[in-house]
Amino acid sequence: PAEPAEPAEPAAAEMPEGGAPVGGEGVDEEKGAGATDGEPAAPAPPAGPQLTPTTPAKFDFTADSEYIQYATNKGLVYFRSVDGTLVSEGAEQLKDTAWATWTVPMGWPVEGVYAPCTGLGDVPAVSRSADCSLVASADAFGGVKLASWPAPGQAVPSKGYQGHSAGVTNVAFTVEDQVLVSIGGVDRCIFQWLRLKDDAPDTGVPPTEPLDAADLADLGAAAPDACATPPAGLTFVHGLSTSGIRGNLAYNADGAAIITAGSVGAIYSKRTHAQAFYTGHESAIRAFAASPSGAFVATGDQKLHIWDACSAAPVAVLPKLHYADIVAVAFSPDSKRCVTVGADALHTIALWETPRGTWADGVLVATAFSGTANVHFCAWAASGSGASYDFVTGGDGQIQFWSVEGQNVTSFRGVFGEGAEVQPLTCGVAVGGAMVTGTVSGSLLVWPGPGSETMVRAQKAHAKMVTAIAGNAAGGAVSGGNDGFIKVWDGEVELLNEFNLAVDALPTPLAPAITSLCTDVAFTKILVATRSSDVIEIVRDSRNACRLLSGHYSSSLAPAVRHPVDEDVYATGGADGVVKLWSLSGCRELASLDVSEPVKALSWSPDGSSIVAGLATTSGISIAGG
C-alpha cells in the first residue's frame, strides 16, 4: 500500500521586485506588467495578501566573487551583489563579466540545449565545463545531454545518455571535468559519468567554432539513436530506490549486495568498494528478486529481465506479456521457475520456467488473473513443506494460494478468520509449512500449511507497518517495519532477537524505517535498506552495524555542485533537508548536515570557503566550508 503522501509545498506567486525575465527585460512599474508602447496595461491583480518571491533554484558567482545570478523556479533571473543589493539592470551591466560557473538554464549561451517544442521546465539544469568547451543539460525525460559551449540559437548538435528512470533534476561537472554528476528527481539516485577525451592538453580557451558530431564522438558521447542504452561511463551509484519498489535488496552467491537504483541494477562489493551494473532496462525497475541459488536476478518493468547475480551480465529478456509494469516477482526454491504479477486492472499473473536451469531458455508456462485488488507481493511455498499450493500472492485485504498443474494455474482465497482484522498484506515468506505475511497494522499473520486456508494466528510484531520479511537458514524469519526495528523469529514465529536502527546503527539513519531486508546463506548477517537510502549490514551475533551505501531520500533532489578548489569533492542537497559532501575518487559520503528545510539549490563560492543554499521556505543559508 502507498505510504501517506507528504504535504505539498505551498504555491508561491512571483513578485519580481526589479528582477529580470529570461531575456533580461525588467517590469515597467509605471505601465504595469504586460504593457507595451501604445497598448493599455494589463488589469491590476485584485487586492489580497502580500505574496512572497518564489524559491531560488540555481546560483552562479562571477569569477571575482562580487556578483551572483540566480534563477527562480518560476523562470526569472535575478542579479545581486554579494552584499545582497539587487542589480536591476544586471543582464546588461554584467553581460561581459566572466562567470565562475553557469548553471542557470536560461540566457543566450544555453538557448541551443532546448529541443524544438520544449519549454523551460523540460530542461531543469545545465552545467558548463570548467574548460569552457562543453555544456551538459538535464531533461525531464530521464536524459543527460552534452553539447558545445556556448550553445546559442536552436537545436545545436548534442549527444544523449540514459540511465535515470525519469526526470533528471541536476547535472554538474567536477573541477577537472573528469566526471559529470547527475541526479534523478524520481529515482533519487546520484550517477557519476566518466568523461572520455583525447590526450590533448586543456588550454582553458573556448573553441572558436561549435563542436561537430565527430568532436563530440571523440569525447565519448553516444550516437543520437543509441540514447536508450546507458554508456559505459557510469562508475558508481549512491543509495538505492526506496519508493515504487519492494524488496530490492539481496546477497549474491559471493556475498556481495545487489540493489536497484532507478532503471539500473547494481552489484556492490564491500571488499573492493566497487559496483557492476545491469543497464538493460528502459524505464524504472518496479520489481526485484534474487534466486535462492544466488546465481540469478529477476527485475521487471513491463518485461522480465534475468541477469547474472555475480557479474551483472544479461542472461535473458523474456517476451513482453504484461500490459502494465510488473510489481511483484519471485523465484521458486529450485530457482527454475519464476512468477510475476502485473499492475494491470486484473493483475495478471505469469509463470515462467527454464528447462535447463540457465534462464537463457526461459519460456512462459501459464497465465492467470488475480482480480482487481492490488497485489503487493508473491512468495513460493517452502521446498519439501508438503504444501498443497505452489505459491501465494497477497495485497489489499486478500491472499490467494495458487497451484500449478501443467499449463493450468488455479487458486483459492485465504480467510482472515473470525474476529481477525481484514487489512492489506504487505509482504510474505514461507516459514516451514506455513506462510507468514506482514500487515499495515504491524502484525504478522500466520497461515497454516496444507488443508486450511484460514489464518490461524496474529503475532504482534512492529509498532508500525511491516514493510519487509525474509526467511533465514535457521528455519525462521526476519522482519522489518516502519518503526525502524528488525526482528528475528524462530520457526514457530516467536521472537528471538531484535535490532533498533536508531540505536544500533552508526551513523544513525535520518529515516530508519525499513524498506527492504535479506539475510546471507549462513544467517550470520542481515542486510537492510532504510527509507533514507542507507544500506546497512548487521552482524547477527555481535550486533555490529556497518553502513555500506548512502544517498538522499524524500520527494526530490535538486543540486549537485562541484568544489571549486578540491577536485575530489562535490555537494548535493534535496527535499530531505540534508546537504551532503561526497568524494569522487573514494565514491563515499564525506559529511552531511541537516539544514531542516528542503534544499532547492547549492553553489560554492569560487574560493570554496562557503556554500550558498537556496531553501524552500526561507531565502537562503550560508554554510561555512572546512
C-alpha positions as CSV (number, residue, x, y, z in Angstrom):
1,P,0.0,0.0,0.0
2,A,1.1,3.5,-0.7
3,E,2.7,5.4,2.1
4,P,0.9,8.6,3.3
5,A,1.7,11.4,0.9
6,E,3.9,14.2,2.0
7,P,2.2,17.6,2.2
8,A,2.6,19.5,-1.0
9,E,4.8,22.6,-0.9
10,P,2.6,25.8,-0.8
11,A,2.4,27.6,-4.1
12,A,4.1,31.0,-4.2
13,A,3.3,33.7,-6.7
14,E,6.2,35.6,-8.3
15,M,6.9,39.2,-7.2
16,P,9.9,40.2,-9.3
17,E,10.8,43.4,-7.4
18,G,13.1,44.5,-10.2
19,G,14.1,41.1,-11.3
20,A,14.6,40.3,-15.0
21,P,12.9,37.6,-17.0
22,V,14.8,35.3,-19.2
23,G,15.5,38.0,-21.8
24,G,16.7,40.4,-19.3
25,E,13.8,42.8,-19.7
26,G,12.6,44.2,-16.4
27,V,9.0,45.0,-15.5
28,D,7.9,48.6,-16.1
29,E,6.2,49.5,-12.8
30,E,4.6,52.7,-14.3
31,K,2.9,50.9,-17.2
32,G,2.3,47.6,-15.4
33,A,3.3,44.1,-16.3
34,G,2.5,43.1,-19.9
35,A,2.1,46.7,-21.1
36,T,3.8,47.9,-24.3
37,D,4.0,51.3,-26.0
38,G,0.7,52.2,-27.5
39,E,-1.1,49.5,-25.7
40,P,-3.0,49.6,-22.4
41,A,-1.6,48.0,-19.3
42,A,-2.9,44.7,-18.2
43,P,-5.5,44.9,-15.4
44,A,-4.0,45.1,-12.0
45,P,-4.3,42.0,-9.9
46,P,-7.1,42.0,-7.3
47,A,-6.2,43.2,-3.8
48,G,-5.1,40.4,-1.5
49,P,-2.5,39.2,0.9
50,Q,1.1,40.1,0.1
51,L,2.8,37.3,-1.8
52,T,6.4,36.2,-1.4
53,P,9.0,35.7,-4.0
54,T,9.5,32.2,-5.3
55,T,12.3,29.9,-4.3
56,P,15.8,30.4,-5.7
57,A,16.6,27.4,-7.8
58,K,20.1,28.0,-9.3
59,F,23.1,30.1,-8.3
60,D,26.2,31.3,-10.1
61,F,29.1,33.5,-8.8
62,T,31.1,35.8,-11.1
63,A,34.8,34.8,-11.3
64,D,35.7,37.7,-9.0
65,S,33.1,36.6,-6.4
66,E,31.5,40.0,-6.5
67,Y,28.1,39.2,-8.0
68,I,25.6,36.3,-8.1
69,Q,23.0,35.4,-10.7
70,Y,20.2,33.1,-9.7
71,A,17.1,31.7,-11.3
72,T,13.8,31.1,-9.5
73,N,11.5,28.1,-10.0
74,K,9.2,30.5,-12.0
75,G,11.7,31.1,-14.7
76,L,13.0,34.6,-13.7
77,V,16.7,35.5,-13.4
78,Y,18.0,38.0,-10.8
79,F,21.3,39.6,-10.2
80,R,22.7,40.7,-6.8
81,S,26.0,41.8,-5.4
82,V,27.4,39.6,-2.7
83,D,26.2,42.1,0.0
84,G,22.6,41.4,-1.2
85,T,22.0,44.6,-3.2
86,L,19.7,43.9,-6.2
87,V,21.2,44.8,-9.6
88,S,18.1,45.8,-11.5
89,E,19.9,46.1,-14.9
90,G,22.1,43.1,-14.2
91,A,21.6,41.4,-17.6
92,E,23.0,44.5,-19.4
93,Q,25.5,45.6,-16.7
94,L,27.1,42.1,-16.4
95,K,26.9,40.9,-20.0
96,D,30.7,40.9,-20.4
97,T,31.5,39.6,-17.0
98,A,33.2,36.3,-16.6
99,W,31.3,33.8,-14.6
100,A,32.9,31.1,-12.4
101,T,30.1,28.7,-13.3
102,W,27.0,28.6,-15.4
103,T,24.1,26.6,-14.0
104,V,21.2,28.9,-14.8
105,P,19.2,27.1,-17.6
106,M,18.4,30.4,-19.3
107,G,20.2,33.0,-21.4
108,W,21.8,33.1,-24.8
109,P,24.7,30.7,-24.0
110,V,22.2,27.8,-23.4
111,E,19.4,28.5,-25.8
112,G,20.5,25.6,-28.0
113,V,20.1,22.9,-25.4
114,Y,16.3,23.2,-25.8
115,A,14.9,20.8,-28.3
116,P,12.1,22.1,-30.6
117,C,8.7,22.2,-28.8
118,T,10.2,22.1,-25.4
119,G,9.7,24.6,-22.6
120,L,11.7,25.9,-19.7
121,G,10.5,23.1,-17.3
122,D,11.8,20.5,-19.7
123,V,15.4,21.5,-19.1
124,P,15.7,22.0,-15.3
125,A,19.5,22.2,-15.2
126,V,22.7,22.9,-17.1
127,S,26.4,22.9,-16.2
128,R,29.3,24.4,-18.1
129,S,32.5,22.5,-18.0
130,A,35.5,24.2,-16.3
131,D,37.4,24.4,-19.6
132,C,34.5,26.3,-21.2
133,S,34.2,23.8,-24.0
134,L,31.1,21.8,-23.1
135,V,27.7,22.3,-21.6
136,A,25.7,19.4,-20.0
137,S,22.0,19.6,-19.7
138,A,19.4,17.6,-17.8
139,D,15.9,16.9,-19.2
140,A,12.6,16.0,-17.8
141,F,12.6,12.6,-19.6
142,G,15.5,10.9,-17.8
143,G,18.2,12.1,-20.2
144,V,21.6,13.8,-19.9
145,K,22.9,15.7,-22.9
146,L,26.3,17.0,-24.0
147,A,26.8,20.0,-26.4
148,S,29.5,22.5,-27.1
149,W,29.8,25.8,-25.2
150,P,28.3,28.3,-25.8
151,A,25.2,26.9,-27.3
152,P,23.3,29.8,-28.8
153,G,20.4,29.5,-31.3
154,Q,18.3,26.5,-31.7
155,A,18.8,22.7,-31.7
156,V,22.7,22.7,-31.6
157,P,24.4,19.3,-32.1
158,S,24.2,17.2,-28.9
159,K,24.6,13.7,-27.7
160,G,22.3,11.9,-25.3
161,Y,22.7,9.5,-22.4
162,Q,20.1,7.5,-20.5
163,G,20.2,5.8,-17.1
164,H,17.8,7.5,-14.8
165,S,14.2,6.2,-14.7
166,A,12.5,9.6,-15.1
167,G,13.3,13.4,-14.9
168,V,16.9,14.4,-14.2
169,T,16.9,17.4,-11.9
170,N,20.6,18.5,-11.9
171,V,24.0,17.9,-13.5
172,A,27.4,19.2,-12.6
173,F,31.0,18.7,-13.9
174,T,33.8,18.2,-11.5
175,V,36.6,20.7,-11.3
176,E,38.9,19.0,-13.8
177,D,35.9,17.9,-16.0
178,Q,36.7,14.3,-15.5
179,V,33.3,13.3,-14.2
180,L,29.7,14.5,-14.7
181,V,27.4,14.0,-11.8
182,S,23.6,13.7,-12.4
183,I,20.7,13.5,-10.0
184,G,17.3,11.8,-10.6
185,G,14.3,13.5,-9.2
186,V,12.0,10.5,-9.1
187,D,14.5,7.6,-8.6
188,R,16.5,9.9,-6.2
189,C,19.8,8.4,-7.4
190,I,23.2,10.0,-8.0
191,F,25.0,8.9,-11.1
192,Q,28.7,9.6,-11.9
193,W,29.5,9.6,-15.7
194,L,33.2,9.3,-16.7
195,R,34.2,11.8,-19.4
196,L,36.4,10.2,-22.1
197,K,38.6,12.6,-24.1
198,D,41.8,12.6,-26.1
199,D,45.3,13.3,-24.7
200,A,45.4,16.9,-25.9
201,P,46.1,19.3,-23.0
202,D,43.3,21.5,-21.8
203,T,44.1,25.1,-22.7
204,G,41.1,26.6,-20.9
205,V,40.3,28.6,-24.1
206,P,36.8,28.1,-25.5
207,P,36.7,26.7,-29.1
208,T,36.2,29.2,-31.9
209,E,33.6,27.0,-33.5
210,P,30.9,24.7,-32.1
211,L,31.9,21.1,-31.8
212,D,30.6,18.9,-34.6
213,A,29.4,15.3,-34.3
214,A,33.0,13.9,-34.8
215,D,34.3,16.1,-32.0
216,L,31.6,15.0,-29.6
217,A,32.2,11.4,-30.5
218,D,35.9,11.8,-29.5
219,L,34.6,13.0,-26.1
220,G,32.9,9.6,-25.5
221,A,29.3,10.7,-26.5
222,A,26.8,8.1,-27.7
223,A,25.2,8.2,-31.1
224,P,21.9,10.0,-31.2
225,D,19.9,6.8,-31.9
226,A,21.5,5.0,-29.0
227,C,20.3,7.3,-26.3
228,A,18.3,4.5,-24.7
229,T,21.4,2.5,-23.9
230,P,23.4,3.8,-20.9
231,P,27.1,4.2,-21.8
232,A,30.0,2.5,-20.0
233,G,30.9,5.7,-18.2
234,L,28.7,5.0,-15.2
235,T,31.1,4.4,-12.3
236,F,29.1,4.4,-9.0
237,V,25.6,4.8,-7.7
238,H,25.0,6.2,-4.3
239,G,21.9,4.9,-2.4
240,L,19.1,2.9,-3.9
241,S,15.4,3.3,-4.8
242,T,13.2,3.3,-1.7
243,S,9.8,4.0,-3.2
244,G,7.9,2.5,-6.1
245,I,9.5,-0.9,-5.5
246,R,9.6,-3.5,-2.7
247,G,12.3,-5.8,-1.6
248,N,15.1,-4.5,-3.9
249,L,18.0,-5.9,-1.8
250,A,19.7,-9.2,-1.8
251,Y,23.0,-11.1,-1.3
252,N,24.5,-12.9,-4.3
253,A,26.5,-16.2,-4.1
254,D,29.7,-14.3,-3.4
255,G,28.2,-12.3,-0.5
256,A,28.0,-9.0,-2.5
257,A,25.0,-6.8,-2.1
258,I,22.5,-6.4,-5.1
259,I,20.4,-3.3,-5.3
260,T,18.3,-1.3,-7.8
261,A,18.6,2.4,-8.5
262,G,16.2,3.9,-10.9
263,S,16.5,1.8,-14.1
264,V,19.8,0.4,-13.1
265,G,20.6,-2.8,-11.2
266,A,23.9,-2.7,-9.2
267,I,26.1,-5.3,-7.5
268,Y,28.2,-3.8,-4.7
269,S,31.3,-5.5,-3.4
270,K,32.2,-4.4,0.1
271,R,35.7,-5.9,-0.3
272,T,36.6,-3.8,-3.3
273,H,34.1,-0.9,-2.8
274,A,33.2,-1.2,-6.5
275,Q,30.0,-1.8,-8.4
276,A,28.9,-3.7,-11.5
277,F,25.8,-2.6,-13.4
278,Y,22.9,-4.1,-15.3
279,T,21.6,-1.5,-17.7
280,G,19.1,-3.3,-19.8
281,H,16.0,-1.5,-18.6
282,E,14.5,1.4,-20.4
283,S,12.3,2.6,-17.5
284,A,12.2,2.3,-13.7
285,I,12.7,-1.1,-12.2
286,R,9.4,-1.9,-10.3
287,A,10.0,-5.5,-9.2
288,F,13.1,-7.4,-7.9
289,A,14.0,-10.9,-6.8
290,A,17.2,-12.9,-6.4
291,S,17.2,-16.6,-6.9
292,P,17.7,-18.8,-3.8
293,S,20.8,-20.2,-5.6
294,G,22.4,-16.7,-5.6
295,A,23.1,-17.0,-9.3
296,F,20.3,-15.0,-10.9
297,V,18.4,-11.7,-10.5
298,A,15.0,-11.0,-11.9
299,T,13.9,-7.4,-12.4
300,G,10.8,-6.1,-14.0
301,D,9.5,-3.0,-15.8
302,Q,6.9,-4.3,-18.3
303,K,9.3,-7.1,-19.3
304,L,11.0,-9.6,-17.1
305,H,14.8,-9.3,-17.2
306,I,17.1,-12.1,-16.0
307,W,20.7,-11.2,-15.3
308,D,23.7,-12.7,-13.6
309,A,23.8,-12.0,-9.9
310,C,27.6,-12.0,-9.7
311,S,28.7,-10.2,-12.9
312,A,25.5,-8.3,-13.8
313,A,25.8,-9.7,-17.3
314,P,22.5,-10.0,-19.1
315,V,21.0,-13.5,-19.4
316,A,17.6,-13.0,-21.0
317,V,14.8,-10.6,-21.5
318,L,11.6,-12.6,-21.7
319,P,8.8,-11.7,-24.1
320,K,6.5,-8.9,-23.1
321,L,3.3,-10.2,-21.6
322,H,2.1,-7.7,-19.1
323,Y,0.3,-4.6,-20.2
324,A,1.5,-2.6,-17.2
325,D,4.6,-2.7,-15.0
326,I,5.5,-5.8,-13.2
327,V,5.0,-5.1,-9.5
328,A,6.0,-8.4,-7.9
329,V,8.3,-11.3,-8.8
330,A,9.6,-14.4,-7.0
331,F,11.8,-17.4,-7.8
332,S,10.8,-20.9,-6.9
333,P,13.0,-22.7,-4.3
334,D,14.9,-24.6,-7.0
335,S,15.5,-21.3,-9.0
336,K,14.0,-22.9,-12.1
337,R,10.6,-21.2,-12.1
338,C,9.6,-17.6,-11.6
339,V,6.2,-15.9,-11.1
340,T,5.4,-12.3,-12.0
341,V,2.4,-10.1,-11.2
342,G,1.4,-7.1,-13.3
343,A,-0.2,-3.8,-12.3
344,D,-2.9,-4.0,-14.9
345,A,-6.6,-3.9,-13.9
346,L,-6.9,-7.6,-13.3
347,H,-3.3,-8.0,-12.0
348,T,-2.2,-10.7,-14.5
349,I,-0.1,-13.5,-13.1
350,A,2.5,-15.2,-15.3
351,L,4.5,-18.3,-14.6
352,W,7.9,-18.6,-16.3
353,E,10.3,-21.6,-16.4
354,T,13.8,-22.5,-17.5
355,P,14.0,-26.2,-18.7
356,R,17.8,-26.4,-18.4
357,G,18.2,-24.1,-15.4
358,T,20.2,-21.4,-17.3
359,W,17.3,-19.0,-17.9
360,A,18.7,-18.3,-21.4
361,D,15.9,-20.7,-22.4
362,G,13.2,-19.1,-20.2
363,V,9.7,-19.6,-21.5
364,L,6.1,-18.7,-20.5
365,V,4.3,-21.7,-18.9
366,A,0.9,-20.3,-17.8
367,T,-1.1,-17.2,-17.0
368,A,-4.0,-16.3,-14.7
369,F,-5.8,-13.3,-13.3
370,S,-5.6,-12.4,-9.7
371,G,-8.5,-9.9,-9.7
372,T,-9.0,-6.1,-9.2
373,A,-7.5,-5.8,-5.7
374,N,-3.9,-4.5,-5.6
375,V,-1.2,-7.2,-5.3
376,H,1.9,-6.2,-3.2
377,F,3.9,-9.4,-3.1
378,C,4.2,-13.0,-4.3
379,A,6.1,-15.8,-2.5
380,W,6.7,-19.5,-3.1
381,A,5.9,-22.3,-0.6
382,A,9.0,-23.8,1.1
383,S,10.7,-26.7,-0.6
384,G,9.7,-30.0,1.0
385,S,7.0,-28.5,3.1
386,G,4.3,-30.7,1.6
387,A,2.1,-27.6,0.9
388,S,-0.9,-28.2,-1.3
389,Y,-0.1,-25.0,-3.2
390,D,2.9,-23.7,-5.1
391,F,2.9,-20.0,-4.4
392,V,0.9,-17.2,-2.9
393,T,0.0,-13.6,-3.8
394,G,-1.2,-11.0,-1.3
395,G,-2.3,-7.5,-1.3
396,D,-5.2,-5.2,-0.3
397,G,-7.4,-7.3,2.0
398,Q,-6.7,-10.6,0.3
399,I,-4.3,-13.6,-0.1
400,Q,-4.5,-16.3,-2.7
401,F,-2.9,-19.7,-2.7
402,W,-2.0,-20.9,-6.2
403,S,-1.4,-24.4,-7.6
404,V,0.2,-25.2,-10.9
405,E,-0.8,-28.3,-12.9
406,G,0.9,-28.3,-16.3
407,Q,-0.3,-25.1,-18.0
408,N,-3.2,-24.6,-15.6
409,V,-3.0,-22.3,-12.6
410,T,-5.8,-22.3,-10.0
411,S,-6.2,-20.6,-6.7
412,F,-8.3,-20.4,-3.5
413,R,-8.6,-17.4,-1.3
414,G,-7.4,-17.3,2.3
415,V,-9.9,-16.4,5.0
416,F,-8.9,-14.0,7.7
417,G,-11.0,-15.8,10.3
418,E,-13.5,-14.8,12.9
419,G,-12.5,-11.7,14.7
420,A,-9.4,-11.0,12.6
421,E,-8.9,-7.6,11.0
422,V,-9.2,-7.7,7.2
423,Q,-6.3,-5.4,6.1
424,P,-3.7,-5.0,3.4
425,L,-0.9,-7.6,3.4
426,T,2.4,-6.0,2.5
427,C,4.9,-8.9,2.3
428,G,5.2,-12.6,2.8
429,V,7.6,-15.6,3.2
430,A,7.3,-19.3,3.8
431,V,8.3,-20.5,7.3
432,G,8.2,-24.3,7.4
433,G,4.8,-25.4,6.3
434,A,3.2,-22.0,6.9
435,M,3.1,-18.7,5.1
436,V,3.8,-15.6,7.2
437,T,2.6,-12.3,6.0
438,G,3.2,-8.7,7.1
439,T,0.4,-6.2,7.6
440,V,-0.1,-2.4,7.7
441,S,-1.0,-2.7,11.4
442,G,2.4,-4.1,12.3
443,S,1.2,-7.7,12.9
444,L,2.4,-10.9,11.4
445,L,-0.3,-13.3,10.2
446,V,0.4,-17.0,10.2
447,W,-1.4,-19.0,7.5
448,P,-1.2,-22.8,8.2
449,G,0.0,-25.5,5.8
450,P,-2.0,-28.0,3.7
451,G,-5.7,-28.4,4.2
452,S,-6.6,-25.0,5.6
453,E,-6.8,-21.5,4.1
454,T,-7.8,-19.8,7.3
455,M,-5.4,-17.5,9.1
456,V,-4.5,-19.3,12.4
457,R,-2.7,-16.7,14.4
458,A,-1.8,-12.9,14.5
459,Q,1.5,-12.1,16.1
460,K,2.1,-8.5,17.2
461,A,5.5,-7.6,15.7
462,H,6.0,-3.9,14.9
463,A,4.6,-0.6,16.1
464,K,4.1,0.4,12.5
465,M,3.6,-1.2,9.2
466,V,5.6,-4.3,8.4
467,T,7.5,-3.4,5.2
468,A,9.8,-6.4,4.6
469,I,10.2,-10.0,5.6
470,A,12.7,-12.7,4.6
471,G,13.5,-16.3,5.5
472,N,16.7,-17.4,7.1
473,A,18.9,-20.5,7.2
474,A,17.7,-21.3,10.8
475,G,14.2,-22.0,9.5
476,G,12.7,-18.8,10.8
477,A,12.2,-15.3,9.5
478,V,13.4,-11.7,9.9
479,S,11.0,-8.8,9.6
480,G,11.4,-5.0,9.3
481,G,9.0,-2.2,9.8
482,N,8.4,1.5,9.6
483,D,9.3,1.7,13.3
484,G,13.0,1.1,12.4
485,F,13.1,-2.3,14.2
486,I,14.4,-5.5,12.7
487,K,13.1,-8.6,14.5
488,V,14.3,-12.2,14.3
489,W,11.7,-15.0,14.6
490,D,12.0,-18.8,15.1
491,G,10.2,-21.4,13.1
492,E,7.1,-21.0,15.4
493,V,7.1,-17.3,14.8
494,E,8.2,-16.5,18.3
495,L,10.6,-13.5,18.9
496,L,14.2,-14.4,19.3
497,N,16.0,-11.1,18.9
498,E,15.6,-7.5,17.7
499,F,17.7,-4.6,16.5
500,N,16.8,-0.9,16.6
501,L,18.5,1.0,13.9
502,A,18.0,4.3,15.7
503,V,20.3,2.9,18.5
504,D,22.4,0.1,17.0
505,A,23.4,1.8,13.7
506,L,26.2,4.4,13.5
507,P,25.8,6.8,11.9
508,T,22.1,6.8,12.7
509,P,19.9,6.8,9.6
510,L,18.0,10.0,9.1
511,A,14.9,7.9,8.3
512,P,15.4,4.5,9.9
513,A,12.1,3.0,8.6
514,I,13.0,-0.3,6.9
515,T,12.2,-0.7,3.1
516,S,14.0,-3.9,2.3
517,L,16.0,-6.6,4.1
518,C,17.6,-10.0,3.5
519,T,20.0,-12.5,5.1
520,D,23.1,-14.2,3.9
521,V,23.2,-18.0,3.3
522,A,24.7,-18.9,6.7
523,F,22.4,-16.3,8.5
524,T,25.4,-14.6,10.0
525,K,24.5,-11.2,8.6
526,I,21.4,-9.1,7.9
527,L,21.3,-6.6,5.1
528,V,18.9,-3.7,5.5
529,A,17.8,-0.7,3.4
530,T,16.2,2.3,5.1
531,R,13.9,5.0,3.8
532,S,16.8,7.5,3.9
533,S,18.5,5.4,1.2
534,D,21.1,3.8,3.5
535,V,22.3,0.2,3.0
536,I,23.4,-1.2,6.4
537,E,24.9,-4.6,7.1
538,I,24.3,-6.1,10.6
539,V,26.4,-8.9,12.1
540,R,23.8,-11.0,13.9
541,D,25.8,-12.2,16.8
542,S,27.9,-9.1,17.6
543,R,25.2,-6.6,16.6
544,N,27.8,-4.6,14.8
545,A,26.2,-2.4,12.1
546,C,28.2,-1.0,9.2
547,R,26.8,1.4,6.6
548,L,27.8,0.3,3.1
549,L,26.0,2.8,0.9
550,S,24.1,6.1,1.5
551,G,22.1,8.6,-0.6
552,H,19.3,11.1,-0.4
553,Y,15.6,10.5,0.1
554,S,12.2,12.3,0.2
555,S,10.4,13.9,-2.7
556,S,13.2,15.3,-4.9
557,L,16.9,16.1,-5.3
558,A,17.9,19.4,-6.8
559,P,21.5,20.4,-6.8
560,A,24.8,18.8,-7.4
561,V,27.7,21.2,-7.3
562,R,31.5,20.7,-7.6
563,H,34.0,22.1,-5.2
564,P,35.9,24.9,-7.0
565,V,39.3,24.1,-5.4
566,D,39.3,20.4,-4.3
567,E,38.6,18.4,-7.5
568,D,37.6,15.3,-5.4
569,V,34.7,16.9,-3.6
570,Y,31.1,17.7,-4.7
571,A,28.0,18.6,-2.7
572,T,24.4,17.6,-3.1
573,G,21.1,18.6,-1.4
574,G,17.5,17.8,-1.6
575,A,14.0,17.9,-0.2
576,D,15.1,15.7,2.7
577,G,16.7,18.9,4.1
578,V,20.2,17.5,4.1
579,V,23.4,18.8,2.4
580,K,26.0,16.1,1.7
581,L,29.6,16.2,0.7
582,W,31.0,13.3,-1.5
583,S,34.4,12.1,-2.6
584,L,34.6,11.3,-6.3
585,S,37.7,9.2,-6.1
586,G,36.6,7.3,-3.0
587,C,32.9,7.1,-4.1
588,R,31.9,7.8,-0.5
589,E,29.9,10.2,1.6
590,L,32.3,12.5,3.4
591,A,29.9,14.5,5.6
592,S,26.3,15.6,5.9
593,L,24.5,18.5,7.5
594,D,20.8,18.6,8.4
595,V,19.6,22.1,7.5
596,S,16.0,21.2,8.4
597,E,14.4,22.6,5.3
598,P,14.2,21.3,1.7
599,V,17.2,22.4,-0.3
600,K,16.4,23.8,-3.7
601,A,19.9,25.0,-4.9
602,L,23.5,25.0,-3.9
603,S,26.5,26.9,-5.0
604,W,30.1,27.1,-3.8
605,S,31.9,30.4,-3.6
606,P,34.8,30.5,-6.1
607,D,37.4,30.0,-3.3
608,G,35.4,27.1,-1.8
609,S,35.2,28.6,1.6
610,S,31.4,28.6,1.8
611,I,28.2,27.3,0.2
612,V,25.1,29.2,-0.5
613,A,21.9,27.1,-0.2
614,G,18.5,28.1,-1.5
615,L,15.8,26.7,0.8
616,A,12.2,26.1,0.2
617,T,10.7,28.4,2.9
618,T,13.5,30.9,3.6
619,S,15.7,33.0,1.3
620,G,18.9,31.1,1.9
621,I,21.6,30.0,4.3
622,S,25.3,30.3,4.2
623,I,27.2,27.2,5.2
624,A,30.8,27.7,6.2
625,G,33.3,25.5,4.4
626,G,36.0,23.4,6.2
